[in-house]
């Protein structure tokens, strides 16, 4: 049994853990100064302290101080839509001290119930959500909402700035995780869509779509490999990394099967053996549902590949190795790699 990438993944996780621990040590030491700056509204000095401390975890993380839900203030350290950093932001918040009257902590932007009253300066222009309108479309048979955002100032902004402003507005309206979960294509347009509605109606539309979404299920898909061989995929639906933010370790379990049909797909006793393997794997992983998810399994050319995403802190790799060691229809393989964006199964993501 060969293992690929596990050493590098463990070393990377160790470096992340050290950086996060260093931040929270710094936070406790600097907390009196931070409290004083927030109370006085000295945002410039606050940025001088917080920016390098967050950047020391990873330069790609974005931070902001926002009104808290329960506490007076919330420190948000977010991946800002970068799937490669989402798990890091969630590990950062797992290391946080308990919330108190002054501070709470979040790994993503939270929905603001007063989003319609918010405004910010964009290139010297006022971007107020009270003037933001949205064209909304729900694609057929898909639990998501495509959004075309329009604001009167968009005609004076370049495309990247328009889109960045629209994304920030959606985060304020829905919360960053629900944007990733329920919003599909996002465009920032310079002409108002004919059927546009005020932006404040977006949460209600998304709630309707989310309410109509069913429970997790498995979807059967058929296709071909690059060489033209028959391929069958069974895919969990919906399949969204945002629902499993700490599962950034990819485990690919490759099982050769002895009994196959004329198309190279499993047949006879191999079908039973593969089903038994996956049931036993699922039973082991189900003991800690937050630690691992079986995402996809593919069959083609005499091999079944089971794709699992797991929290490195859990035992999913050990379970996979132990079960694969008992496979008797050929030599199995377990490949392990760091894959926070789930790129290995990108074509199947919802």
C-alpha angles and dihedrals in degrees: 000000000000125000120202128191097358096117093050091046092051092048091049092050089050092053091049091050092052092049092049093047089049091053094053092047088053090047094056092048094046098038097103091054092046092050091051093049094049092048091051095043093237095153095167094060090042090056091049089058102038102039098065092040092056092040089056088066091049130328090225095064119101124212136194139167112231136168109284127236094226103359125059092250138023124208108210119194108180142173086227093220096318103132091198091065102037095096091048091055091050092050088050091058092046087062094051123116117248115286116258137182093289106036141034127169135224134181093211138029112278127222112264113218088208095048092128089065096051125106137169138186114260114183091332092311127108114247104194120175090217087075097041116109129185136210106213129198129175109206115227114273093358127113097222142086123232112213133206107189123203132185127168091242094054092089089064096049132077119250097258093050092048092052094045090052092048092050092051090050092051090051089054092047100045108009121257097267094051090050088057091043103046110014118085124178115012123196131172109215134193096215122058113249113246093239096040121149131195111279092239089072093064096089091056093050092048091048089056092050093046091048091056094050113105131223121285112290141169121253123202116220130182130201145121137278121240088267094053099257120142115268130189122193128189108200132189111238125238095029111183127154090210088069091058104035097166095048099095099134113095117211116189113190112194116197121183111212125211101208117062140156127237090279094055093253123133118276140173117352092003091064089055093045094049092048091050091050093051093046091052091047091049091049092054094046093045091070088074106027094177092058104059145008131197100226111173140355123199130195124196140133095004098312135101116203117196114199116207128177117203146172107256088223091066134072101251094116091052091050091049093049094047094050094043090052088065095053109118105183095081140321110311126210132207117198119189125192142157106256112156094165092051090234092160090070099027095133090061100048115119 
